[in-house]
Amino acid sequence: MLLYYITDRQSFPGDETTSRRLLLDKIAEAAAAGIDYIQLREKDLSIRALESLAKDAAKIIHETTAPYPLPTALLINSRTDVALAVKAAGVHLPANDLTPQEVRTAWKCGAGALAREISPPDPLISVSCHSPQEVSRAARNQATLALFAPIFEKKDLPASQLAGLENLRQSCRARIPVLALGGVTLENARSCIAAGAAGIAAIRLFQENDIATIVRELRH
């Protein structure tokens, strides 16, 4: 089961310095627990602040997972330039962002010789999807995986507009792994896997709990 942690430092208590420190501690915890992907999703930060945070996150992940054969992959939300600068594994693309093909072109051709030399040769790319058609398009456009949402809940969205398990089931017929996102808990995660999901993605499930316990329960 693939596990994908999406960060949200603003949900931590305290000022910016405190929330930043708590987020980096949680990232270290996630890497140590064997989370497959961590998406740095701090959309409110300036590019300079995001790059600084991403650099610290990448260093922590490397130091935590260096002994392991399959280390945690750091993905930067939307910013290919920041991902290249900090040697992240790749990027996450929100809906209506660049296509995975455009990211791969920029990664290989437009980032400068130094960035290409120190960064992974082929980026990992996750894409936000909200329908089976969007998942199929992400697969055609060479995405690595799709985050399909919202399955169970989304703030301010009525139940009638949730993607739901049946749409998840249809989406999982695509040629790339599909991860379920949106209100996933320990209690309902199994229904997502039964529908064909390759794993789950979450903010609160990981950020508000002991991650090692969550990972153990999900992969048991």
Secondary structure, DSSP 8 states (H G I E B T S, - for coil): -EEEEE--GGGSSS-HHHHHHHHHHHHHHHHHHT-SEEEE--TTS-HHHHHHHHHHHHHHHHHHHTTSSS--EEEEES-HHHHHHTT-SEEEE-TTS--HHHHHHIIIIIS-HHHHHHS-SS-EEEEEESSHHHHHHHHHTT-SEEEE--SS--TT--GGG--HHHHHHHHTTSSS-EEEESS--TTTHHHHHHTT-SEEEESHHHHTS-HHHHHHHHH-
